[in-house]
Amino acid sequence: MQRVATGHYEITTTAGESVRSFVPDPLPPHPSLDLGGQGQALKDRALLACGRLDGVSALLPDPELFLYAYVRREALLSSQIEGTQSSLSDLLLFELEEAPGVPFDDVVEVSSYVAALEHGLARMASGFPLSSRLLREIHEVLLARGRGADRMPGQFRRSQNWIGGTRPGNARFVPPPPGLVEGCMAELERFIHADDDLPVLVKAALAHVQFETIHPFLDGNGRLGRLLIVLMLVDGGILRQPLLYLSLFFKQHRSRYYELLDEVRQQGDWEAWIAFFLEGVESTAAAAVDSAHRLLELFRSDEMKLTGLGRSGTSLRQVYASLRQRPLVGIPQLAARAQVSFPTAAKAMERLVALGIAREVTGGRRNRVFAYDAYIAILGEGAEPL
């Protein structure tokens, strides 16, 4: 099938120089997609992997427990692609108010991503549609604090941006002129909600490229474009819980990712991009299922260490259950969550340390913080700073 560029160029003047900015055609692609037998097989495997992930989350003692840590892992990975240098432990420490010494700007950026995702999911759960308005709301939360707070949070850009290079004239890619952004986003919203026969996974793949091409905000486009994927999968009923994130796959295949975006724009090769996207969905979902099973095995193994401890066993199990909910925590928070006294929580935590389940990480005598190292290690795989 003969493919051509998926948009046209507008010639504008920015900062006194002529600029060619790319304006994408509305979705869906024309001519229609031709996924072929291999593409259909990829789609089926990706969908099956998503189903397994949705099912395994129900096996966890508390699905919210896995969701809490997994969302934070995604926030970390997505922000790392943009250049932050935080770790999962940094973020969990930051969320403990008394924990000192965490790199502020980087971790605020990651924390804001968590808040943005949670805001979007809560709004959708209340019946608010996935729309340009909701994306602007999420963007406002995403850039509310730290770097980017002065980059028009919650508003479409009113000036020209670009990707790569020092100015639009020597950039690798220049998105649409600001006057066309709102119209392009309205078209994207119409596509997302169109009653067509495109599978949800394919629509999410197409919408992600379109959003990245429009680049509607001055900052935060990459993070919000990756968030759009999971929001569409939840909205489309592929996942009940937001547990599928492609940031690690994109991080591991950054060069190919950018090459494929360019090939879509210049040559209309949507099929190659969709194949890459579906491979990412399948491998990412399979990895998340593996993480969930390993967590279950970890919990079973550590719970076995808590048997036969007499009367102290009850409070110890309560404290251990709270540590599973927050794998990096101080004694006051632990006591409140386990609904036991401070001395009881402290004594139980000392026992968990002796059993090799927990570790004290501050080295101090006051405001001590304890980590469930094995849990954090499983969730932190691949989330090391670039």
C-alpha positions in Angstrom: 0.0 0.0 0.0 1.3 3.4 -0.9 1.6 5.7 2.1 2.3 9.4 2.2 3.0 12.0 4.9 0.2 12.2 7.5 0.0 16.0 7.5 1.2 19.2 5.9 3.5 22.0 6.7 2.6 25.6 7.6 5.2 28.3 7.0 5.2 30.8 9.8 7.6 33.4 11.2 8.9 32.9 14.7 11.6 35.1 16.3 12.2 36.7 12.9 12.9 33.5 11.0 10.8 31.3 8.7 9.7 28.1 10.3 8.1 24.9 8.8 5.7 23.5 11.4 3.9 20.2 10.9 0.2 20.0 11.1 -1.2 16.4 11.4 -4.2 15.3 9.4 -7.2 14.2 11.6 -7.4 10.6 12.6 -8.2 7.9 11.6 -5.5 7.4 9.0 -6.3 7.4 5.3 -6.1 5.0 3.6 -7.4 2.7 6.3 -5.0 0.6 8.4 -3.9 -2.7 7.1 -2.7 -4.7 10.1 -2.6 -8.0 8.2 -2.3 -11.4 9.8 0.8 -10.6 11.8 -0.8 -7.3 13.1 -3.9 -9.1 14.1 -1.9 -11.8 15.9 0.1 -9.0 17.7 -3.2 -7.3 18.8 -4.6 -10.6 20.0 -1.5 -11.4 22.1 -1.4 -7.9 23.5 -5.1 -8.1 24.5 -4.6 -11.5 26.1 -1.6 -10.2 28.1 -3.8 -7.3 29.3 -6.4 -9.8 30.4 -3.9 -11.8 32.4 -2.7 -8.6 34.1 -6.3 -7.6 34.9 -6.8 -11.1 36.4 -3.6 -11.4 38.4 -4.3 -8.1 40.2 -7.3 -9.7 41.7 -5.1 -12.4 43.3 -3.2 -9.9 45.4 -4.3 -9.7 49.0 -5.0 -6.0 48.4 -5.0 -4.8 44.8 -4.6 -1.2 46.0 -1.3 -2.2 47.5 0.1 -3.2 44.1 -1.5 -0.2 42.5 0.0 2.2 45.0 3.6 1.2 44.3 3.1 0.5 40.6 1.7 4.0 39.9 4.8 5.4 41.6 7.1 3.3 39.6 5.4 4.5 36.4 5.7 8.2 37.6 9.4 7.6 38.1 10.0 6.0 34.7 8.0 8.6 32.8 9.8 11.5 34.5 13.2 9.9 34.0 12.6 9.9 30.2 12.3 13.7 30.6 15.7 13.8 32.6 14.9 13.5 36.3 17.3 11.5 38.4 15.1 10.3 41.3 14.8 6.7 42.4 11.7 4.9 43.8 13.1 5.2 47.3 13.6 8.9 46.8 9.9 9.3 46.0 8.7 7.1 48.9 10.9 9.1 51.2 9.6 12.4 49.9 6.1 11.2 50.7 7.1 10.9 54.3 7.0 14.4 55.5 9.9 14.1 58.0 12.3 12.5 55.6 15.2 14.8 54.8 17.8 14.9 52.0 15.7 14.1 49.0 16.5 15.9 45.7 13.6 18.3 45.7 13.0 19.4 42.1 13.3 15.9 40.6 11.1 14.2 43.2 8.5 17.0 43.2 8.2 16.4 39.4 7.6 12.7 40.0 5.2 13.2 42.8 3.2 15.6 40.7 2.9 12.9 38.0 1.3 10.6 40.6 -1.1 13.4 41.6 -2.0 14.1 37.9 -2.7 10.4 37.2 -4.8 10.0 40.3 -6.8 13.2 39.4 -7.5 12.0 35.9 -8.7 8.5 37.1 -10.9 10.0 39.8 -12.5 12.4 37.3 -13.2 9.6 34.9 -14.5 7.4 37.6 -17.0 10.1 38.5 -18.3 10.1 34.9 -16.3 13.0 33.4 -15.3 12.2 29.8 -11.7 11.8 28.6 -11.5 15.1 26.8 -9.3 18.1 26.0 -10.7 19.8 29.1 -9.7 16.8 31.3 -6.2 16.7 29.7 -5.8 20.4 30.6 -6.9 19.7 34.2 -4.4 16.8 34.4 -1.7 19.0 32.9 -2.4 21.7 35.5 -1.8 19.2 38.3 1.3 17.8 36.5 3.0 21.2 36.4 1.6 22.6 39.6 4.9 22.4 41.5 8.6 22.5 40.7 10.0 22.8 37.2 7.4 23.8 34.7 5.2 25.7 37.1 5.8 28.8 35.1 5.0 27.1 31.8 1.3 27.8 31.6 -0.1 24.8 33.5 -3.5 23.7 32.3 -3.4 25.9 29.2 -2.7 25.1 25.6 0.4 26.9 24.4 0.2 30.3 22.8 3.7 30.3 21.3 5.6 28.0 19.0 7.5 25.2 20.6 9.9 22.7 19.0 11.8 19.4 19.6 15.6 19.2 19.3 17.8 22.1 18.2 18.3 25.5 19.8 15.4 27.3 18.0 12.5 26.4 15.6 14.7 27.1 12.6 17.2 24.2 13.3 14.8 21.9 15.3 14.4 18.2 14.6 10.6 18.6 14.7 8.3 21.7 14.9 4.7 21.0 16.0 1.7 23.0 14.7 1.5 26.8 15.1 -0.2 27.8 18.3 -3.3 29.1 16.6 -4.0 25.6 15.3 -3.5 23.7 18.5 -7.1 23.9 19.9 -8.5 22.7 16.6 -6.1 19.8 16.4 -7.0 18.8 19.9 -10.7 19.0 19.2 -10.2 16.6 16.3 -8.2 14.2 18.5 -11.0 14.3 21.1 -13.6 13.5 18.4 -11.5 10.5 17.3 -11.1 9.2 20.8 -14.9 9.1 21.2 -15.8 8.1 17.7 -18.1 5.1 17.3 -15.8 3.1 15.0 -14.6 -0.5 14.7 -11.0 0.3 15.7 -9.8 -1.8 18.7 -9.1 0.2 21.9 -5.4 -0.8 21.8 -5.0 0.5 18.3 -6.9 3.7 19.0 -4.6 4.3 22.0 -1.6 3.8 19.8 -2.9 6.3 17.2 -3.9 8.9 19.8 -0.5 8.8 21.5 1.3 9.7 18.2 -1.2 12.4 17.4 -0.9 14.0 20.9 2.9 13.9 20.6 2.7 15.4 17.2 0.4 18.3 18.3 2.5 18.9 21.4 -0.2 21.1 22.7 1.6 22.4 25.9 4.8 24.3 26.5 6.0 21.6 28.9 5.0 18.1 30.1 3.8 16.8 26.7 5.8 13.6 26.9 4.5 12.7 30.4 0.9 13.6 29.5 1.1 11.7 26.2 2.2 8.5 28.1 -0.6 9.1 30.6 -3.1 9.3 27.8 -2.4 5.7 26.9 -3.4 4.3 30.3 -6.4 6.6 30.6 -7.7 5.3 27.2 -7.2 1.7 28.2 -9.1 2.2 31.5 -11.8 4.3 29.7 -12.1 1.6 27.0 -12.5 -1.2 29.5 -9.2 -3.0 28.7 -8.1 -2.6 32.3 -10.1 -2.2 35.5 -7.0 -0.9 37.3 -4.3 1.4 35.8 -1.6 -1.2 35.8 -0.2 -1.0 32.3 2.5 1.6 31.6 4.7 1.7 28.6 7.3 4.1 29.9 9.9 1.4 30.7 9.5 0.0 27.1 9.8 3.4 25.6 12.8 4.1 27.9 14.5 0.9 26.7 13.8 1.6 23.0 14.1 5.3 22.9 15.8 5.6 19.5 13.3 3.3 17.8 10.4 5.1 19.4 11.5 8.5 18.0 12.3 6.9 14.6 8.8 5.4 14.3 7.1 8.7 15.2 9.0 10.4 12.4 8.2 7.6 10.0 4.5 8.0 10.7 4.7 11.7 10.1 6.8 11.6 7.0 5.8 8.3 5.4 2.5 7.4 6.9 3.9 4.1 8.3 1.2 3.6 11.0 1.5 -0.1 10.8 5.1 -0.3 11.9 4.3 2.0 14.8 1.3 0.0 15.9 3.3 -3.3 15.7 5.9 -1.6 18.0 3.2 -0.4 20.3 1.5 -3.7 20.6 4.8 -5.5 21.3 5.3 -3.0 24.1 1.9 -3.7 25.5 2.4 -7.4 25.4 5.9 -7.4 27.0 4.9 -4.7 29.6 1.8 -6.6 30.7 3.7 -9.8 30.9 6.4 -8.1 33.1 3.7 -6.7 35.4 2.1 -10.1 35.8 5.5 -11.5 36.7 6.1 -8.7 39.2 2.7 -9.5 40.8 3.4 -13.2 41.1 6.8 -12.5 42.6 5.2 -10.1 45.1 2.7 -12.8 46.1 5.5 -15.3 46.6 7.5 -12.7 48.7 4.4 -12.1 50.9 3.9 -15.9 51.4 7.5 -16.4 52.2 7.7 -13.6 54.7 4.3 -14.5 56.3 5.8 -17.9 57.0 8.5 -16.2 59.1 5.7 -14.7 61.3 4.1 -18.0 62.3 4.5 -19.6 65.8 5.3 -16.3 67.6 2.7 -16.6 70.3 0.7 -13.6 71.5 3.0 -11.1 69.9 2.3 -12.6 66.5 -1.0 -10.7 66.1 0.4 -7.2 66.4 3.4 -8.3 64.4 1.2 -9.4 61.5 -0.7 -6.2 61.7 2.5 -4.1 61.4 3.7 -6.4 58.6 0.5 -5.8 56.7 0.9 -2.1 57.1 4.5 -2.3 55.8 3.2 -4.1 52.7 0.9 -1.1 52.1 3.7 1.4 52.5 7.1 -0.3 51.9 9.0 2.7 53.1 7.6 4.1 56.4 8.3 5.6 59.8 7.0 4.2 63.1 4.3 6.9 63.6 2.7 6.2 60.2 3.1 2.5 60.8 1.4 2.6 64.2 -1.5 4.7 62.8 -2.1 2.3 59.9 -1.8 -0.9 62.0 -3.9 0.7 64.7 -1.4 -0.2 67.5 0.5 2.0 69.9 3.8 3.5 69.0 5.8 1.2 71.4 4.0 -1.9 70.0 4.8 -0.8 66.4 8.4 0.0 67.3 8.8 -3.4 68.9 7.2 -5.2 66.0 9.4 -3.4 63.5 12.5 -4.4 65.5 11.3 -8.0 65.1 10.8 -7.6 61.4 14.3 -6.2 61.1 15.7 -9.2 63.0 13.8 -11.5 60.7 15.4 -9.9 57.7 12.1 -8.5 56.3 12.7 -4.8 57.0 15.8 -2.5 57.2 16.3 0.8 59.0 17.6 3.3 56.4 18.4 6.5 58.1 21.0 5.3 60.6 19.6 7.7 63.3 17.9 7.3 66.6 15.0 9.6 65.9 12.6 9.8 63.0 13.8 6.4 61.9 12.5 5.1 58.5 12.2 1.5 57.6 12.2 -0.1 54.2 10.7 -3.3 52.9 13.8 -3.8 50.6 12.7 -7.0 48.8 9.4 -5.3 47.8 11.0 -2.1 46.6 13.6 -4.1 44.7 10.9 -6.0 42.7 9.0 -2.8 41.9 12.2 -0.8 41.2 13.6 -3.1 38.5 14.3 -1.0 35.4 13.5 2.2 37.3 17.1 3.1 38.0 18.0 6.7 37.0 19.3 7.0 33.4 
